[in-house]
């Protein structure tokens, strides 16, 4: 009996469940680069190159372990262009009796695979992706009978379950969350270590040439290429973070500095989300650094919360609420995405910096994504479908399971508060506090109205005004409506007028 074991591009782990029990003398492992997946949104060129190179290196790793691997490159003349078509071709070629695949990370791909047994007339076994620490069944059990789902309480359960930063039944240090200590502005001389720069070997060079030729009209700079593309290299990135950046990560994880896109962040989401790293090994590495006195508790706890708290939580929310989550649009936002999200041609320096760095690196850290790029789309009333498509396309760590809840739930409040308790809306003062962007901006962050005023300032109040019916009962922002109501009619008129002029000019 010959089994075809399909390994997808975000399943680059030796421990992936689809390989469990593999008969290396008889079974066929299929990996394929397909046009449909590279273009259903026009992914950043560097994202495509990273995943294709990581896939090809993983293929070579499997071959060294005596797996029989069939690998289809994007420029193979026989490439059928989709997962199903490539599987069908392999089934015919090798007289396959059954197919085994680990459950994919995107709903649309799962829907397709669930029909293969009918379309291909062959048994298809879809296995649980057990690289994640919370199964969907466990999350459902936790979520049932709760009026509200909040990540903080989920995170505490995960800490207890995996005994992370725990002393008996209490959190180490006496607190579950040290986020209040992790909001220092970028003041003084900060010495940010240089990021990891991967070596471009023969495999990666071949991928870069192919991507340059076949995806020339996609967004983003292809070179310089710096990603780790093997597990050994990804472990170096993790270890480098633990040693060089983790000690300052907590204090400055919200800070933004012009010309410093990497800051003290870990840059391991690329490797976690494609499988080159596993979540618990990253958590244990940070925990060990704390225990050995190499990093403070606020930094270690903040990093761990991102992995076993937020990452696991958003994935669980995604599968819990799909397919309806993709259609959420609580504010009925309908504006198109501004062209400067692709060109970076805008007088707003914060947006110019973040879009430019996204174009260069296929990366921006979470505060740039949430409080600059995302905050603007929230305030400007951009249709969630355009915002989601952009975030999914431009970041090398973006897959729908992680992108959609973060954008529709956290950034846009498009789910009406299912994931977040309030919209993460802010005026220019927040960006001025947490960055140095405003110093080089042609707008004045201290001005509230007029042609030279920071657009975030009046767009913030305009957002609250036009969405009052939907937000006035939210207790977390009620004070802001009290502030707005105390404004003069002249001030309110100026807010509406400046906002309308800006939004009209943007279109």
C-alpha positions as CSV (number, residue, x, y, z in Angstrom):
1,X,0.0,0.0,0.0
2,X,1.6,3.3,-1.2
3,X,0.6,6.5,0.7
4,X,1.1,10.0,-0.6
5,X,2.0,12.3,2.2
6,X,1.5,16.0,1.3
7,X,3.6,18.5,3.2
8,X,2.5,22.1,2.7
9,X,4.8,25.2,2.6
10,X,4.0,26.2,6.3
11,X,4.5,22.6,7.6
12,X,8.3,22.5,7.4
13,X,8.8,20.4,10.6
14,X,10.2,16.9,10.9
15,X,7.6,16.3,13.5
16,X,4.6,17.3,11.3
17,X,1.8,14.8,11.8
18,X,1.5,13.9,8.1
19,X,5.0,12.2,8.3
20,X,4.1,10.1,11.4
21,X,4.4,6.4,10.6
22,X,5.8,7.1,7.2
23,X,7.2,4.0,5.4
24,X,10.3,5.5,3.9
25,X,10.8,2.6,1.6
26,X,7.4,2.9,0.0
27,X,5.5,6.1,0.8
28,X,5.9,9.3,-1.3
29,X,6.2,12.7,0.2
30,X,4.9,15.4,-2.0
31,X,5.9,19.1,-1.8
32,X,4.9,21.6,-4.5
33,X,5.2,25.3,-5.3
34,X,2.0,26.2,-7.0
35,X,0.8,29.3,-8.8
36,X,-2.6,29.4,-7.1
37,X,-1.0,29.8,-3.6
38,X,1.6,32.4,-4.7
39,X,-1.0,34.6,-6.4
40,X,-4.4,34.3,-4.7
41,X,-3.2,37.5,-3.2
42,X,-0.1,39.0,-4.8
43,X,2.3,38.1,-2.0
44,X,5.5,40.1,-1.4
45,X,8.3,38.9,-3.6
46,X,10.5,38.3,-0.6
47,X,7.8,36.3,1.1
48,X,7.5,34.0,-1.9
49,X,11.3,33.6,-2.1
50,X,11.6,32.9,1.6
51,X,9.0,30.1,1.5
52,X,10.2,28.5,-1.7
53,X,13.8,28.5,-0.5
54,X,12.7,27.1,2.9
55,X,10.6,24.4,1.2
56,X,13.5,23.4,-1.1
57,X,15.9,23.2,1.8
58,X,13.4,21.1,3.8
59,X,13.0,18.8,0.9
60,X,16.8,18.2,0.9
61,X,16.7,17.6,4.6
62,X,14.0,14.9,4.2
63,X,16.0,13.3,1.4
64,X,19.0,13.0,3.7
65,X,16.7,11.2,6.1
66,X,15.8,8.7,3.4
67,X,12.3,10.0,2.6
68,X,11.2,9.5,-1.0
69,X,10.3,13.1,-1.9
70,X,8.6,14.3,-5.1
71,X,9.1,18.1,-5.4
72,X,7.5,20.3,-8.0
73,X,9.1,23.7,-8.5
74,X,7.1,26.7,-9.7
75,X,8.8,26.7,-13.1
76,X,8.4,23.0,-13.7
77,X,6.8,22.7,-17.2
78,X,4.5,20.0,-15.8
79,X,3.4,22.0,-12.8
80,X,-0.4,21.8,-12.7
81,X,-0.7,25.0,-10.7
82,X,-2.8,24.0,-7.6
83,X,-2.5,21.6,-4.7
84,X,-5.3,19.4,-6.0
85,X,-4.0,19.2,-9.5
86,X,-0.5,18.4,-8.3
87,X,-1.9,15.7,-5.9
88,X,-3.9,14.2,-8.8
89,X,-0.8,14.1,-11.0
90,X,1.2,12.3,-8.3
91,X,-1.6,9.8,-7.6
92,X,-1.7,8.8,-11.2
93,X,2.1,8.6,-11.5
94,X,2.7,6.5,-8.4
95,X,-0.5,4.4,-8.1
96,X,-1.3,5.9,-4.7
97,X,-3.7,4.1,-2.4
98,X,-4.4,6.9,0.1
99,X,-3.4,10.5,0.9
100,X,-2.3,11.8,4.3
101,X,-2.0,15.5,5.0
102,X,-1.8,17.7,8.1
103,X,-4.7,20.1,8.4
104,X,-3.8,23.3,6.6
105,X,-3.6,26.7,8.2
106,X,-6.3,28.3,6.0
107,X,-10.0,27.6,5.8
108,X,-10.2,27.8,2.0
109,X,-7.5,25.2,1.6
110,X,-9.2,22.9,4.2
111,X,-12.5,23.2,2.3
112,X,-10.7,22.1,-0.9
113,X,-8.9,19.1,0.7
114,X,-12.1,17.9,2.4
115,X,-13.5,17.3,-1.1
116,X,-10.5,15.4,-2.5
117,X,-11.8,12.0,-1.6
118,X,-14.8,12.7,-3.9
119,X,-12.9,14.5,-6.6
120,X,-10.0,12.1,-6.7
121,X,-11.8,8.9,-5.7
122,X,-9.2,8.1,-3.0
123,X,-9.1,8.0,0.8
124,X,-7.8,11.2,2.3
125,X,-6.8,11.4,5.9
126,X,-6.5,14.9,7.4
127,X,-4.5,14.9,10.6
128,X,-4.5,17.4,13.4
129,X,-1.7,19.9,13.3
130,X,-0.3,19.1,16.8
131,X,2.5,21.7,16.6
132,X,0.1,24.1,18.2
133,X,-0.3,24.0,21.9
134,X,-4.1,24.4,22.1
135,X,-6.3,22.0,20.1
136,X,-9.5,23.3,18.7
137,X,-11.4,20.9,20.9
138,X,-9.7,22.3,24.0
139,X,-10.4,25.9,23.0
140,X,-14.1,25.1,22.4
141,X,-14.3,23.5,25.9
142,X,-12.7,26.6,27.4
143,X,-14.9,29.0,25.4
144,X,-18.3,27.5,26.0
145,X,-20.6,29.3,28.4
146,X,-18.3,32.4,28.5
147,X,-20.1,35.6,27.8
148,X,-16.9,37.2,26.5
149,X,-13.6,35.6,25.3
150,X,-10.5,37.4,26.5
151,X,-7.0,36.4,25.7
152,X,-5.7,37.2,29.2
153,X,-7.7,34.4,30.8
154,X,-6.9,32.0,28.0
155,X,-3.2,32.8,28.4
156,X,-3.3,32.0,32.1
157,X,-4.8,28.6,31.4
158,X,-1.9,28.0,28.9
159,X,0.6,29.0,31.5
160,X,-0.9,26.6,34.0
161,X,-1.2,23.7,31.5
162,X,2.4,23.9,30.3
163,X,3.9,25.0,33.7
164,X,5.5,28.1,32.2
165,X,6.8,30.8,34.6
166,X,4.9,29.1,37.4
167,X,5.9,28.6,41.0
168,X,3.6,25.9,42.3
169,X,0.1,27.3,41.3
170,X,1.1,31.0,41.2
171,X,2.8,33.0,38.5
172,X,6.5,33.7,39.0
173,X,6.9,37.2,40.4
174,X,3.3,37.3,41.6
175,X,1.8,38.8,38.4
176,X,0.5,37.2,35.3
177,X,1.1,40.1,33.0
178,X,3.8,42.8,33.0
179,X,2.5,44.7,30.0
180,X,2.4,48.0,31.9
181,X,6.2,47.9,32.2
182,X,6.6,47.3,28.5
183,X,5.7,50.7,27.0
184,X,8.8,52.8,27.3
185,X,9.3,55.4,24.6
186,X,12.5,55.3,22.6
187,X,14.4,58.0,24.6
188,X,18.1,58.3,24.9
189,X,20.8,56.3,23.1
190,X,19.4,52.8,22.3
191,X,21.9,50.4,20.9
192,X,19.9,48.0,18.8
193,X,21.8,44.9,17.7
194,X,22.0,44.2,14.0
195,X,19.5,41.6,12.7
196,X,20.4,38.1,11.6
197,X,21.6,38.1,8.0
198,X,21.3,34.7,6.3
199,X,23.7,33.5,3.7
200,X,22.4,33.1,0.1
201,X,23.4,29.7,-1.0
202,X,22.9,28.0,-4.4
203,X,19.4,26.9,-3.7
204,X,18.3,30.4,-2.5
205,X,20.0,32.1,-5.4
206,X,18.1,29.9,-7.8
207,X,14.8,30.8,-6.0
208,X,15.7,34.5,-6.1
209,X,16.2,34.4,-9.9
210,X,13.0,32.5,-10.4
211,X,10.9,34.9,-8.3
212,X,12.5,37.9,-10.0
213,X,11.5,36.5,-13.4
214,X,8.0,35.2,-12.6
215,X,6.7,37.6,-9.9
216,X,8.2,40.9,-11.1
217,X,4.9,42.7,-10.8
218,X,4.4,41.7,-7.1
219,X,4.9,44.2,-4.3
220,X,8.2,44.5,-2.4
221,X,12.0,44.4,-2.7
222,X,13.4,41.0,-3.4
223,X,16.9,41.8,-2.2
224,X,18.8,42.0,0.0
225,X,17.6,38.6,1.2
226,X,18.3,37.9,4.8
227,X,16.0,35.2,6.0
228,X,17.0,31.9,7.6
229,X,15.8,29.1,5.4
230,X,16.7,26.0,7.4
231,X,16.0,24.8,10.9
232,X,19.6,25.2,12.0
233,X,19.6,28.8,10.8
234,X,16.2,29.5,12.4
235,X,17.6,28.2,15.7
236,X,20.5,30.7,15.3
237,X,18.0,33.5,15.0
238,X,16.2,32.3,18.2
239,X,19.5,32.0,20.1
240,X,20.7,35.4,18.9
241,X,17.4,37.0,20.1
242,X,17.7,35.4,23.5
243,X,21.2,36.6,24.0
244,X,21.2,40.0,22.4
245,X,17.6,41.4,22.2
246,X,15.5,39.7,24.8
247,X,16.9,41.7,27.8
248,X,15.6,45.0,26.2
249,X,12.6,43.5,24.4
250,X,10.1,44.1,27.2
251,X,10.9,47.8,27.8
252,X,10.9,48.8,24.1
253,X,8.6,46.4,22.4
254,X,6.2,49.2,21.6
255,X,8.9,51.7,20.5
256,X,9.4,52.8,16.9
257,X,12.5,54.6,15.5
258,X,13.1,55.9,12.0
259,X,15.6,53.7,10.2
260,X,15.4,50.9,12.9
261,X,12.7,48.4,11.6
262,X,13.9,45.5,13.6
263,X,14.3,47.1,17.1
264,X,14.5,44.5,19.9
265,X,11.9,42.1,18.5
266,X,12.6,38.4,18.0
267,X,11.9,38.1,14.2
268,X,11.1,34.5,14.7
269,X,7.4,34.7,13.6
270,X,8.6,33.8,10.0
271,X,10.0,30.5,11.3
272,X,7.3,29.7,13.8
273,X,4.6,30.1,11.2
274,X,6.3,28.0,8.6
275,X,7.4,25.3,11.0
276,X,11.2,25.7,11.2
277,X,10.7,26.5,14.9
278,X,8.2,25.1,17.4
279,X,6.4,27.3,19.9
280,X,7.3,25.5,23.1
281,X,11.1,25.4,22.4
282,X,11.0,29.2,22.0
283,X,9.1,29.6,25.2
284,X,11.5,27.3,27.1
285,X,14.5,29.1,25.8
286,X,13.2,32.4,27.1
287,X,12.2,30.9,30.4
288,X,15.7,29.5,30.8
289,X,17.2,32.9,30.1
290,X,15.1,34.3,33.0
291,X,16.0,31.5,35.3
292,X,19.7,32.1,34.6
293,X,19.4,35.8,35.1
294,X,20.1,36.7,31.5
295,X,16.8,38.6,30.9
296,X,14.3,40.4,33.2
297,X,10.8,39.0,34.0
298,X,8.9,41.7,32.1
299,X,10.7,41.0,28.9
300,X,10.5,37.2,29.2
301,X,6.8,37.2,30.2
302,X,5.9,39.6,27.4
303,X,7.7,37.4,24.8
304,X,6.1,34.2,26.1
305,X,2.6,35.9,26.2
306,X,3.0,36.6,22.4
307,X,3.5,32.9,21.7
308,X,1.4,30.8,24.1
309,X,-1.1,33.6,24.6
310,X,-1.8,35.7,21.6
311,X,-0.5,33.3,18.8
312,X,-2.5,30.4,20.1
313,X,-5.5,32.5,20.9
314,X,-5.9,34.1,17.4
315,X,-5.5,30.8,15.7
316,X,-8.3,29.3,17.9
317,X,-10.5,32.3,17.2
318,X,-10.0,31.9,13.5
319,X,-11.1,28.3,13.4
320,X,-13.9,28.9,16.0
321,X,-15.5,31.7,13.9
322,X,-14.8,30.8,10.2
323,X,-16.1,31.2,7.6
324,X,-18.2,34.1,9.0
325,X,-15.2,35.9,10.5
326,X,-13.9,36.8,7.0
327,X,-17.1,38.8,6.3
328,X,-17.1,40.8,9.5
329,X,-17.5,44.6,9.0
330,X,-19.0,46.1,12.2
331,X,-18.5,49.7,11.1
332,X,-19.7,49.1,7.5
333,X,-16.4,50.6,6.3
334,X,-16.3,50.9,2.5
335,X,-13.4,53.1,1.5
336,X,-10.7,51.6,-0.8
337,X,-7.2,51.1,0.4
338,X,-5.1,54.2,-0.3
339,X,-2.5,53.8,-3.0
340,X,0.3,54.9,-0.6
341,X,0.0,51.5,1.1
342,X,1.8,50.3,-2.0
343,X,3.9,53.3,-3.0
344,X,4.7,54.9,0.4
345,X,4.1,58.2,-1.3
346,X,2.5,60.2,1.6
347,X,3.4,63.3,3.6
348,X,2.6,61.4,6.8
349,X,6.1,60.3,7.8
350,X,4.9,57.5,10.1
351,X,3.0,55.8,7.3
352,X,5.8,56.5,4.8
353,X,8.3,54.8,7.2
354,X,6.2,51.8,7.9
355,X,5.2,51.2,4.3
356,X,8.7,51.7,3.1
357,X,10.1,49.2,5.6
358,X,7.3,46.7,4.8
359,X,8.3,47.0,1.1
360,X,11.9,46.5,1.9
361,X,11.7,43.7,4.5
362,X,8.3,42.0,4.2
363,X,8.2,42.8,7.9
364,X,7.1,45.4,10.4
365,X,6.8,44.9,14.1
366,X,3.5,44.6,15.8
367,X,3.1,48.2,17.0
368,X,3.9,49.5,13.5
369,X,1.2,47.1,12.2
370,X,-1.4,47.9,14.9
371,X,-0.9,51.6,15.8
372,X,0.3,53.1,12.5
373,X,-0.7,51.1,9.5
374,X,-3.7,49.5,11.1
375,X,-4.8,52.5,13.1
376,X,-5.0,54.6,10.0
377,X,-7.2,52.1,8.1
378,X,-9.5,52.0,11.2
379,X,-9.9,55.8,11.4
380,X,-10.2,56.3,7.7
381,X,-12.9,53.6,7.3
382,X,-11.1,51.3,4.9
383,X,-13.1,48.2,3.9
384,X,-11.8,45.2,5.9
385,X,-11.5,43.1,2.8
386,X,-8.9,45.4,1.3
387,X,-7.0,45.7,4.6
388,X,-6.9,42.0,5.1
389,X,-5.7,41.3,1.6
390,X,-2.9,43.9,2.1
391,X,-1.7,42.5,5.4
392,X,-1.9,38.9,4.1
393,X,0.1,39.9,1.0
394,X,2.9,42.0,2.3
395,X,4.3,40.2,5.4
396,X,6.4,37.1,5.2
397,X,4.9,35.7,8.4
398,X,1.3,36.2,7.3
399,X,-1.1,33.3,6.9
400,X,-4.9,33.8,7.1
401,X,-5.2,32.1,10.4
402,X,-3.0,34.6,12.1
403,X,-3.6,37.6,9.8
404,X,-7.4,37.7,9.8
405,X,-8.1,37.8,13.6
406,X,-5.4,40.3,14.1
407,X,-6.7,42.6,11.4
408,X,-10.5,42.2,11.6
409,X,-10.5,41.6,15.3
410,X,-7.7,43.6,16.8
411,X,-6.9,46.4,14.2
412,X,-10.3,47.1,12.7
413,X,-12.8,46.0,15.4
414,X,-14.7,44.6,12.5
415,X,-16.1,41.8,14.7
416,X,-17.8,44.3,17.0
417,X,-15.7,43.4,20.0
418,X,-15.5,39.6,19.9
419,X,-11.7,39.5,20.1
420,X,-10.8,42.9,21.5
421,X,-12.7,44.9,24.2
422,X,-12.4,48.2,22.4
423,X,-11.1,49.7,19.1
424,X,-7.4,50.4,19.2
425,X,-7.9,53.9,17.9
426,X,-5.4,56.7,18.6
427,X,-4.5,60.2,17.6
428,X,-1.1,61.5,16.7
429,X,0.0,61.9,20.3
430,X,0.4,58.1,20.8
431,X,2.7,57.9,17.7
432,X,4.7,60.9,18.9
433,X,5.2,59.4,22.3
434,X,6.3,55.9,21.0
435,X,8.4,57.0,18.1
436,X,10.6,59.7,16.5
437,X,8.5,59.7,13.3
438,X,6.8,63.0,14.0
439,X,10.1,65.0,14.1
440,X,10.6,64.5,10.4
441,X,6.9,64.8,9.3
442,X,5.6,67.7,7.2
443,X,2.4,67.7,9.4
444,X,2.5,69.0,13.0
445,X,1.5,66.5,15.6
446,X,0.7,69.3,18.1
447,X,-1.9,70.9,15.7
448,X,-5.4,69.6,16.0
449,X,-7.0,71.2,12.9
450,X,-6.1,72.9,9.7
451,X,-4.0,71.9,6.6
452,X,-0.8,71.4,8.7
453,X,-2.4,69.4,11.5
454,X,-1.5,65.7,11.9
455,X,-4.4,63.8,10.1
456,X,-4.5,61.3,13.0
457,X,-5.7,64.0,15.3
458,X,-8.9,65.0,13.5
459,X,-9.5,61.5,12.0
460,X,-9.6,60.1,15.5
461,X,-12.5,62.3,16.6
462,X,-14.2,61.9,13.3
463,X,-14.1,58.1,13.7
464,X,-15.7,58.4,17.1
465,X,-18.3,60.8,15.9
466,X,-19.5,58.9,12.9
467,X,-19.5,55.6,14.8
468,X,-21.2,56.9,17.9
469,X,-24.3,54.7,17.7
470,X,-22.1,51.6,17.7
471,X,-19.6,52.6,20.3
472,X,-21.3,54.8,22.9
473,X,-22.2,51.8,25.1
474,X,-18.6,50.7,25.2
475,X,-17.5,51.5,28.7
476,X,-13.8,51.6,27.8
477,X,-14.2,54.6,25.5
478,X,-17.1,56.4,27.1
479,X,-14.8,59.1,28.6
480,X,-13.7,60.1,25.1
481,X,-17.3,60.8,24.1
482,X,-17.6,63.0,27.2
483,X,-14.6,64.9,26.0
484,X,-16.0,65.2,22.5
485,X,-19.3,66.5,23.8
486,X,-17.6,69.3,25.6
487,X,-16.1,70.6,22.4
488,X,-17.6,73.7,20.8
489,X,-19.7,73.3,17.7
490,X,-17.0,75.2,15.8
491,X,-14.4,72.6,16.9
492,X,-16.7,69.7,15.8
493,X,-17.3,71.3,12.5
494,X,-13.5,71.8,11.9
495,X,-13.0,68.1,12.7
496,X,-15.6,67.0,10.2
497,X,-14.4,69.4,7.6
498,X,-10.7,68.5,7.9
499,X,-11.5,64.8,7.9
500,X,-13.7,65.1,4.8
501,X,-11.1,67.1,2.9
502,X,-8.3,64.7,3.8
503,X,-10.3,61.6,3.0
504,X,-11.5,63.0,-0.3
505,X,-7.9,64.0,-1.3
506,X,-6.7,60.5,-0.4
507,X,-9.1,58.9,-2.8
